[in-house]
Amino acid sequence: MRISTSQFQLESVRRMLDQESRLSQIQQKISTGRKILSPSDDPSGSARILDLKQVIDINEQYKRNADVLESRLAAQDVTLTGFIDAYQRVRELAVQGLNDPIGQDNRDAIATEIREQLSQLVSLASRKDGNGEYLFSGFQGETSPVIDAGSGSYTYAGDQGQRKIVIGPNRSIEDSDNGFDLFFNVDNTTENAFSAVYNLATSLESGTQSGTNLADIDAVMDNISNFRSKTGARLNSIEHQNTVNEGVVVQSKELLSDIEDLDLAEAITELNLRRTGLEAAQQSYVRVQGLSLFNFL
């Protein structure tokens, strides 16, 4: 079968254009560092890439959520530690005040220091987080949780809500505890964390102090200590979940790299081969184009 000159030219041009297209594609792959430039290059690989990127995005969002949660709980932990320290000092003063031989002047001095500690306790309970929201007001982050109505009357102004933050698949943790549970809903006493201290100071000033005052202080300390332990447990859970999430991200990025990252050495070899092939095709076409009937006579 004879091939006409026009057919030969068309076929030669088609082959050169194909070589140029393949050369351009490998050059683009080298410039981007990716071996899949479009879904048509590898449909199944492209779908897998989308899945892995989604897994990475989700777990990185978990990490951002965990950072917010950890910041809130760390602030709560520090605050409750300060609260316990202040309460421990109140207890020490209470024990001193229950000692009959110290005299009324000394009791008055102790009561004065206890009232100073009380101001510190109210301040701690009204602490804000890094975003300017009150830690212990539940969902009412713009409302100061403790209201001092005077004469030893303290009320809770927040609500009993607890925000849960998702930090992993089917894993969410409360970002704080509300002030009602911490300071007002105290077992084994009819007092709240602030009225107990106020009444202790008042009883010392009036000389009516008793072991009941000390028992109220102990009940509040036990309650706060219990919540501080729970806070520490939550912080440990965050650390563990972060480790799991980071492992998923690392593994997913490794799999993603295997699928989409280009083998540069292999690509350069292919580039050189295709460039050589294109040049040979072009030279062959030019030589054939220069032939005429007289070359065959």
KEKE-3310 file (N, C-alpha, C; in steps of 0.2 Angstrom, whole numbers, plus 5000, padded with zeros to 4 digits):
npx = (5004:5003:5008:5002:5009:5003:4996:5007:5013:5003:5002:5015:5015:5005:5011:5022:5015:5009:5020:5025:5015:5016:5028:5027:5018:5025:5035:5027:5023:5035:5038:5027:5029:5020:5013:5000:4991:4978:4961:4959:4971:4974:4961:4956:4967:4966:4953:4957:4966:4958:4950:4960:4965:4953:4953:4964:4962:4950:4956:4966:4957:4952:4963:4964:4953:4955:4966:4959:4951:4960:4966:4956:4953:4965:4966:4956:4961:4972:4965:4957:4967:4972:4961:4960:4972:4970:4959:4964:4972:4962:4957:4968:4968:4955:4957:4966:4958:4949:4955:4954:4963:4968:4962:4951:4956:4965:4957:4949:4959:4962:4950:4949:4960:4954:4943:4950:4955:4943:4939:4948:4944:4932:4936:4944:4934:4927:4935:4941:4942:4954:4947:4940:4928:4918:4924:4917:4903:4894:4884:4882:4893:4896:4892:4895:4899:4897:4887:4888:4878:4879:4881:4884:4877:4877:4875:4872:4874:4876:4872:4869:4875:4886:4898:4903:4917:4922:4935:4939:4935:4919:4922:4921:4923:4920:4922:4924:4919:4903:4899:4889:4889:4902:4904:4892:4884:4887:4891:4886:4885:4876:4880:4887:4903:4907:4899:4902:4915:4913:4904:4912:4921:4913:4908:4920:4922:4912:4914:4908:4912:4914:4916:4908:4909:4922:4920:4911:4920:4929:4921:4918:4931:4934:4925:4929:4942:4939:4933:4944:4953:4945:4947:4960:4960:4953:4962:4972:4966:4964:4977:4981:4972:4976:4988:4984:4977:4987:4995:4986:4986:4999:5001:4992:4997:5009:5004:4997:5008:5014:5005:5003:5015:5029:5042:5056:5069:5066:5056:5064:5072:5063:5059:5070:5071:5059:5061:5072:5066:5056:5065:5071:5060:5057:5068:5068:5056:5059:5070:5063:5054:5062:5065:5063:5056:5068:5078:5076:5079)
npy = (4994:5011:5026:5042:5058:5069:5062:5057:5068:5073:5063:5063:5076:5075:5066:5073:5083:5076:5071:5084:5088:5078:5080:5093:5091:5083:5092:5101:5093:5092:5105:5107:5097:5087:5071:5069:5078:5081:5074:5065:5059:5050:5043:5035:5037:5051:5052:5046:5055:5066:5061:5059:5072:5077:5070:5075:5088:5088:5082:5092:5102:5097:5098:5112:5115:5108:5115:5127:5122:5117:5129:5135:5126:5125:5138:5137:5127:5134:5144:5137:5131:5143:5146:5136:5137:5150:5146:5137:5145:5152:5142:5139:5150:5150:5139:5144:5155:5147:5144:5146:5154:5165:5177:5191:5202:5197:5188:5197:5203:5191:5189:5200:5198:5186:5192:5199:5188:5183:5193:5190:5178:5180:5187:5178:5169:5176:5177:5179:5172:5170:5176:5186:5181:5176:5163:5155:5156:5148:5146:5160:5170:5183:5188:5192:5179:5179:5187:5199:5203:5210:5209:5196:5189:5180:5177:5167:5171:5166:5153:5135:5129:5119:5120:5109:5104:5097:5086:5075:5060:5056:5061:5073:5086:5095:5112:5120:5122:5126:5140:5138:5124:5123:5133:5135:5124:5115:5100:5093:5105:5120:5132:5143:5144:5157:5163:5155:5159:5172:5171:5165:5174:5184:5177:5176:5189:5191:5183:5170:5159:5142:5124:5121:5131:5128:5115:5119:5126:5116:5107:5115:5116:5102:5101:5110:5104:5092:5095:5101:5090:5083:5092:5091:5078:5080:5088:5079:5070:5077:5079:5066:5063:5072:5067:5055:5061:5068:5058:5052:5062:5063:5050:5051:5061:5055:5045:5052:5059:5048:5045:5057:5064:5068:5057:5064:5061:5051:5057:5067:5059:5054:5066:5069:5059:5060:5073:5070:5061:5069:5079:5070:5066:5078:5081:5070:5073:5085:5081:5072:5080:5087:5079:5074:5069:5068:5063:5050:5046)
npz = (5000:4995:5002:5001:4998:5005:5015:5022:5027:5035:5045:5050:5056:5065:5074:5078:5085:5095:5102:5106:5115:5124:5129:5134:5144:5153:5157:5164:5174:5181:5184:5193:5202:5204:5199:5195:5185:5181:5184:5174:5172:5181:5187:5198:5207:5209:5215:5227:5232:5235:5245:5255:5257:5263:5275:5281:5282:5291:5302:5305:5308:5320:5328:5329:5336:5348:5353:5356:5366:5375:5379:5386:5396:5403:5408:5417:5425:5431:5437:5447:5454:5460:5467:5477:5483:5490:5497:5506:5513:5520:5527:5536:5543:5549:5558:5567:5572:5579:5590:5607:5616:5609:5609:5607:5599:5591:5584:5577:5568:5561:5555:5546:5537:5532:5525:5515:5508:5504:5494:5485:5481:5475:5464:5457:5453:5444:5433:5416:5400:5386:5376:5381:5388:5402:5412:5420:5418:5411:5397:5397:5393:5393:5405:5422:5433:5447:5459:5471:5484:5495:5514:5515:5506:5491:5474:5460:5443:5430:5419:5419:5408:5397:5386:5373:5364:5349:5346:5340:5331:5335:5348:5360:5372:5387:5388:5400:5417:5425:5435:5445:5448:5453:5463:5470:5471:5483:5491:5507:5514:5518:5513:5501:5491:5494:5504:5514:5518:5521:5532:5541:5544:5550:5561:5568:5571:5579:5589:5589:5583:5577:5575:5565:5555:5550:5545:5534:5526:5523:5515:5504:5499:5496:5485:5475:5473:5468:5456:5450:5448:5439:5428:5426:5421:5409:5402:5400:5392:5380:5376:5373:5363:5353:5350:5343:5333:5326:5322:5312:5303:5299:5293:5283:5275:5271:5263:5254:5248:5242:5232:5224:5223:5212:5205:5203:5197:5189:5181:5174:5167:5158:5152:5145:5136:5128:5123:5115:5106:5100:5093:5085:5077:5071:5063:5055:5048:5041:5033:5024:5019:5010:5000:4982:4966:4958:4966:4966:4953)
capx = (5000:5007:5005:5002:5013:4999:4995:5013:5014:4998:5004:5021:5013:5001:5016:5026:5011:5008:5027:5026:5010:5018:5034:5024:5015:5030:5038:5022:5023:5041:5037:5023:5031:5015:5012:4993:4989:4971:4958:4959:4978:4973:4954:4956:4972:4963:4948:4960:4969:4952:4948:4965:4965:4948:4955:4969:4958:4946:4960:4969:4952:4952:4969:4963:4948:4959:4970:4955:4949:4966:4967:4951:4954:4971:4964:4952:4965:4976:4961:4955:4972:4973:4955:4961:4977:4966:4954:4969:4974:4957:4956:4973:4966:4950:4960:4969:4953:4945:4959:4951:4967:4971:4959:4947:4959:4968:4952:4947:4964:4961:4944:4951:4963:4949:4939:4954:4955:4936:4939:4952:4940:4927:4939:4946:4928:4925:4940:4939:4947:4958:4943:4936:4922:4919:4925:4912:4896:4890:4883:4882:4900:4896:4889:4900:4895:4895:4884:4889:4872:4880:4879:4886:4873:4880:4871:4875:4871:4876:4868:4872:4877:4893:4900:4907:4921:4924:4942:4941:4929:4914:4925:4920:4925:4917:4928:4924:4913:4900:4900:4885:4892:4909:4904:4886:4880:4892:4888:4888:4884:4871:4883:4891:4910:4908:4895:4905:4920:4910:4901:4917:4924:4908:4908:4926:4922:4907:4916:4903:4915:4913:4918:4903:4913:4928:4917:4909:4926:4932:4916:4920:4938:4933:4921:4934:4947:4936:4933:4951:4955:4942:4950:4967:4959:4951:4968:4976:4962:4966:4984:4980:4968:4980:4993:4980:4975:4993:4997:4982:4988:5006:5000:4988:5001:5013:5000:4996:5014:5015:5000:5003:5022:5033:5048:5060:5074:5062:5053:5069:5074:5057:5059:5076:5069:5054:5064:5076:5061:5053:5070:5072:5054:5057:5073:5066:5051:5063:5074:5059:5051:5067:5066:5059:5057:5074:5082:5075:5081)
capy = (5000:5017:5032:5049:5064:5073:5058:5056:5075:5074:5058:5066:5082:5072:5062:5078:5087:5072:5072:5090:5088:5074:5084:5099:5088:5081:5098:5104:5089:5093:5112:5107:5092:5082:5067:5069:5085:5081:5068:5060:5056:5044:5044:5032:5041:5058:5051:5045:5061:5070:5058:5060:5079:5078:5067:5079:5095:5087:5081:5098:5106:5094:5101:5119:5114:5106:5121:5132:5119:5116:5135:5136:5121:5127:5144:5135:5124:5139:5148:5133:5131:5149:5146:5131:5140:5155:5143:5134:5150:5153:5136:5140:5156:5147:5135:5149:5158:5143:5143:5151:5158:5170:5184:5194:5207:5193:5186:5203:5203:5186:5191:5205:5194:5182:5196:5200:5182:5183:5197:5187:5172:5182:5189:5172:5166:5181:5177:5179:5168:5174:5180:5190:5178:5173:5156:5150:5158:5143:5149:5167:5172:5190:5189:5190:5174:5180:5194:5201:5208:5213:5206:5189:5186:5179:5173:5165:5175:5163:5147:5128:5126:5117:5119:5104:5105:5091:5086:5069:5056:5054:5063:5080:5087:5101:5117:5123:5120:5132:5142:5135:5117:5124:5137:5136:5118:5111:5095:5093:5112:5125:5138:5143:5145:5164:5165:5151:5163:5178:5169:5163:5181:5187:5173:5177:5196:5191:5178:5164:5154:5135:5119:5121:5135:5124:5110:5122:5127:5109:5105:5119:5114:5096:5101:5113:5099:5087:5098:5102:5084:5082:5097:5088:5072:5082:5090:5073:5067:5081:5077:5059:5064:5076:5062:5051:5065:5070:5052:5051:5067:5061:5044:5053:5065:5051:5041:5057:5060:5042:5045:5063:5067:5065:5055:5069:5058:5047:5062:5070:5054:5054:5072:5069:5054:5063:5078:5067:5058:5075:5081:5065:5066:5084:5081:5066:5076:5090:5077:5069:5085:5090:5074:5075:5063:5068:5059:5043:5044)
capz = (5000:4995:5006:4998:5002:5010:5021:5026:5030:5041:5050:5053:5060:5071:5078:5081:5090:5101:5106:5109:5120:5130:5132:5138:5150:5158:5159:5169:5180:5184:5187:5199:5207:5204:5194:5192:5184:5181:5186:5169:5172:5186:5190:5205:5212:5210:5220:5233:5234:5238:5252:5260:5259:5267:5281:5284:5284:5297:5308:5307:5312:5327:5332:5331:5341:5354:5355:5360:5372:5380:5382:5391:5402:5406:5412:5422:5430:5435:5442:5452:5459:5464:5472:5482:5488:5494:5502:5510:5518:5524:5532:5541:5548:5553:5563:5571:5575:5583:5596:5612:5620:5605:5611:5602:5595:5586:5580:5572:5563:5557:5551:5541:5532:5528:5520:5510:5504:5500:5488:5480:5478:5470:5458:5454:5451:5439:5428:5409:5395:5381:5371:5385:5390:5409:5412:5424:5417:5407:5390:5397:5393:5394:5412:5427:5437:5455:5462:5479:5485:5502:5520:5514:5501:5485:5470:5453:5438:5424:5418:5420:5402:5396:5379:5371:5358:5345:5345:5336:5329:5341:5354:5362:5379:5389:5388:5406:5422:5426:5442:5449:5451:5456:5469:5474:5473:5487:5495:5514:5517:5516:5511:5495:5492:5496:5510:5519:5520:5524:5538:5545:5546:5554:5567:5572:5574:5585:5595:5589:5578:5579:5571:5559:5550:5547:5541:5528:5522:5520:5510:5498:5496:5493:5479:5470:5472:5464:5449:5447:5446:5432:5423:5424:5417:5402:5398:5398:5386:5375:5374:5370:5356:5349:5348:5339:5327:5323:5319:5306:5298:5296:5289:5277:5271:5268:5258:5249:5244:5237:5226:5219:5222:5206:5205:5199:5193:5183:5176:5170:5162:5153:5148:5140:5131:5124:5119:5110:5101:5096:5089:5079:5072:5067:5059:5050:5044:5037:5028:5020:5015:5005:4994:4976:4962:4955:4971:4965:4946)
cpx = (5004:5004:5007:5007:5009:4997:5001:5014:5009:5000:5010:5019:5010:5006:5020:5022:5010:5015:5027:5021:5013:5024:5032:5021:5020:5034:5033:5022:5030:5041:5032:5025:5025:5014:5005:4991:4981:4968:4959:4966:4978:4966:4954:4961:4969:4958:4951:4963:4964:4951:4954:4966:4959:4950:4960:4966:4954:4951:4964:4964:4951:4957:4967:4957:4951:4963:4965:4953:4954:4967:4962:4952:4960:4970:4960:4956:4969:4971:4959:4961:4973:4967:4957:4967:4974:4962:4959:4971:4969:4956:4962:4971:4960:4952:4963:4963:4949:4949:4957:4956:4970:4968:4956:4950:4962:4963:4950:4952:4964:4955:4945:4955:4959:4945:4943:4954:4948:4936:4943:4948:4935:4930:4941:4939:4925:4931:4938:4944:4950:4954:4938:4929:4923:4920:4920:4905:4892:4890:4883:4889:4901:4894:4894:4896:4893:4893:4885:4883:4873:4878:4879:4881:4876:4876:4874:4871:4872:4871:4872:4874:4884:4894:4904:4910:4923:4931:4944:4934:4925:4918:4924:4921:4922:4923:4928:4919:4910:4900:4895:4887:4898:4908:4898:4883:4885:4888:4890:4888:4879:4873:4886:4898:4911:4905:4899:4911:4918:4907:4906:4920:4919:4908:4914:4925:4917:4908:4911:4906:4914:4916:4914:4906:4918:4925:4914:4915:4929:4927:4917:4926:4938:4930:4926:4939:4945:4935:4939:4954:4952:4945:4956:4966:4957:4957:4972:4973:4964:4973:4984:4977:4972:4985:4990:4979:4981:4996:4993:4984:4995:5005:4997:4992:5006:5010:4999:5002:5015:5011:5002:5010:5026:5040:5053:5065:5071:5059:5058:5071:5069:5057:5064:5074:5064:5057:5068:5071:5058:5058:5071:5066:5055:5062:5072:5061:5054:5067:5069:5056:5056:5068:5061:5060:5064:5079:5081:5077:5089)
cpy = (5006:5022:5038:5054:5067:5069:5057:5063:5075:5069:5061:5072:5080:5069:5068:5082:5083:5072:5078:5091:5084:5077:5090:5096:5086:5087:5101:5100:5091:5100:5112:5102:5087:5077:5066:5076:5086:5075:5063:5056:5050:5045:5041:5035:5048:5057:5050:5051:5066:5068:5059:5067:5080:5076:5072:5086:5094:5086:5088:5103:5104:5097:5108:5119:5113:5111:5126:5129:5118:5123:5137:5132:5123:5133:5142:5131:5129:5142:5144:5132:5137:5149:5142:5134:5146:5152:5139:5139:5152:5148:5137:5145:5154:5143:5139:5153:5154:5142:5148:5156:5164:5177:5187:5199:5203:5190:5191:5203:5197:5187:5195:5202:5189:5186:5198:5194:5181:5187:5194:5181:5174:5184:5183:5169:5170:5181:5176:5174:5173:5178:5185:5188:5176:5166:5152:5153:5153:5146:5157:5170:5179:5193:5187:5185:5175:5187:5194:5206:5211:5208:5198:5185:5186:5175:5172:5168:5171:5157:5140:5125:5124:5116:5113:5105:5098:5091:5079:5065:5054:5056:5071:5080:5094:5106:5121:5120:5126:5133:5139:5128:5118:5127:5137:5129:5113:5106:5096:5100:5116:5131:5137:5145:5152:5166:5161:5155:5169:5177:5167:5169:5184:5183:5175:5184:5196:5186:5172:5159:5147:5130:5119:5125:5132:5119:5113:5123:5121:5106:5108:5117:5107:5096:5104:5108:5094:5089:5100:5096:5082:5086:5094:5082:5074:5084:5084:5070:5071:5080:5070:5059:5067:5071:5058:5055:5067:5064:5051:5056:5065:5055:5046:5057:5060:5047:5046:5059:5054:5043:5051:5066:5064:5063:5059:5066:5054:5052:5066:5066:5054:5060:5072:5064:5057:5069:5076:5064:5064:5078:5077:5065:5072:5084:5076:5069:5081:5086:5074:5074:5088:5085:5076:5069:5063:5064:5052:5041:5042)
cpz = (5000:4999:5003:5002:5007:5016:5025:5030:5036:5047:5054:5058:5066:5076:5082:5087:5096:5105:5109:5115:5126:5133:5136:5145:5155:5161:5165:5175:5184:5188:5193:5204:5208:5198:5191:5192:5183:5182:5180:5169:5176:5190:5198:5210:5213:5215:5227:5236:5238:5245:5257:5262:5264:5274:5285:5286:5290:5303:5310:5310:5319:5331:5334:5336:5348:5357:5359:5366:5377:5383:5388:5397:5406:5411:5418:5428:5434:5440:5448:5457:5463:5469:5478:5486:5492:5499:5508:5516:5523:5529:5538:5546:5552:5559:5569:5575:5580:5590:5601:5615:5616:5607:5605:5597:5589:5581:5575:5567:5558:5552:5545:5536:5528:5523:5514:5505:5500:5494:5483:5477:5473:5464:5454:5450:5445:5433:5421:5405:5391:5376:5375:5388:5397:5408:5415:5424:5413:5400:5391:5398:5394:5401:5417:5432:5444:5456:5469:5480:5492:5508:5519:5510:5494:5480:5463:5448:5431:5423:5419:5413:5402:5389:5378:5364:5355:5344:5342:5334:5335:5348:5355:5370:5381:5390:5395:5411:5424:5434:5447:5452:5455:5463:5473:5475:5476:5491:5503:5517:5514:5513:5504:5496:5495:5503:5516:5522:5524:5531:5543:5548:5551:5561:5571:5575:5580:5590:5595:5584:5581:5574:5564:5553:5546:5543:5534:5523:5519:5515:5503:5495:5493:5486:5474:5468:5467:5456:5446:5445:5439:5427:5421:5419:5410:5398:5396:5392:5380:5372:5371:5363:5351:5346:5342:5332:5323:5319:5312:5301:5295:5291:5283:5272:5268:5262:5252:5244:5239:5231:5221:5218:5216:5208:5201:5195:5187:5178:5172:5165:5156:5149:5143:5134:5126:5120:5113:5104:5097:5091:5083:5074:5068:5062:5053:5045:5039:5031:5022:5015:5009:5000:4988:4972:4959:4960:4969:4957:4946)
residu = (MET:ARG:ILE:SER:THR:SER:GLN:PHE:GLN:LEU:GLU:SER:VAL:ARG:ARG:MET:LEU:ASP:GLN:GLU:SER:ARG:LEU:SER:GLN:ILE:GLN:GLN:LYS:ILE:SER:THR:GLY:ARG:LYS:ILE:LEU:SER:PRO:SER:ASP:ASP:PRO:SER:GLY:SER:ALA:ARG:ILE:LEU:ASP:LEU:LYS:GLN:VAL:ILE:ASP:ILE:ASN:GLU:GLN:TYR:LYS:ARG:ASN:ALA:ASP:VAL:LEU:GLU:SER:ARG:LEU:ALA:ALA:GLN:ASP:VAL:THR:LEU:THR:GLY:PHE:ILE:ASP:ALA:TYR:GLN:ARG:VAL:ARG:GLU:LEU:ALA:VAL:GLN:GLY:LEU:ASN:ASP:PRO:ILE:GLY:GLN:ASP:ASN:ARG:ASP:ALA:ILE:ALA:THR:GLU:ILE:ARG:GLU:GLN:LEU:SER:GLN:LEU:VAL:SER:LEU:ALA:SER:ARG:LYS:ASP:GLY:ASN:GLY:GLU:TYR:LEU:PHE:SER:GLY:PHE:GLN:GLY:GLU:THR:SER:PRO:VAL:ILE:ASP:ALA:GLY:SER:GLY:SER:TYR:THR:TYR:ALA:GLY:ASP:GLN:GLY:GLN:ARG:LYS:ILE:VAL:ILE:GLY:PRO:ASN:ARG:SER:ILE:GLU:ASP:SER:ASP:ASN:GLY:PHE:ASP:LEU:PHE:PHE:ASN:VAL:ASP:ASN:THR:THR:GLU:ASN:ALA:PHE:SER:ALA:VAL:TYR:ASN:LEU:ALA:THR:SER:LEU:GLU:SER:GLY:THR:GLN:SER:GLY:THR:ASN:LEU:ALA:ASP:ILE:ASP:ALA:VAL:MET:ASP:ASN:ILE:SER:ASN:PHE:ARG:SER:LYS:THR:GLY:ALA:ARG:LEU:ASN:SER:ILE:GLU:HIS:GLN:ASN:THR:VAL:ASN:GLU:GLY:VAL:VAL:VAL:GLN:SER:LYS:GLU:LEU:LEU:SER:ASP:ILE:GLU:ASP:LEU:ASP:LEU:ALA:GLU:ALA:ILE:THR:GLU:LEU:ASN:LEU:ARG:ARG:THR:GLY:LEU:GLU:ALA:ALA:GLN:GLN:SER:TYR:VAL:ARG:VAL:GLN:GLY:LEU:SER:LEU:PHE:ASN:PHE:LEU)
# end
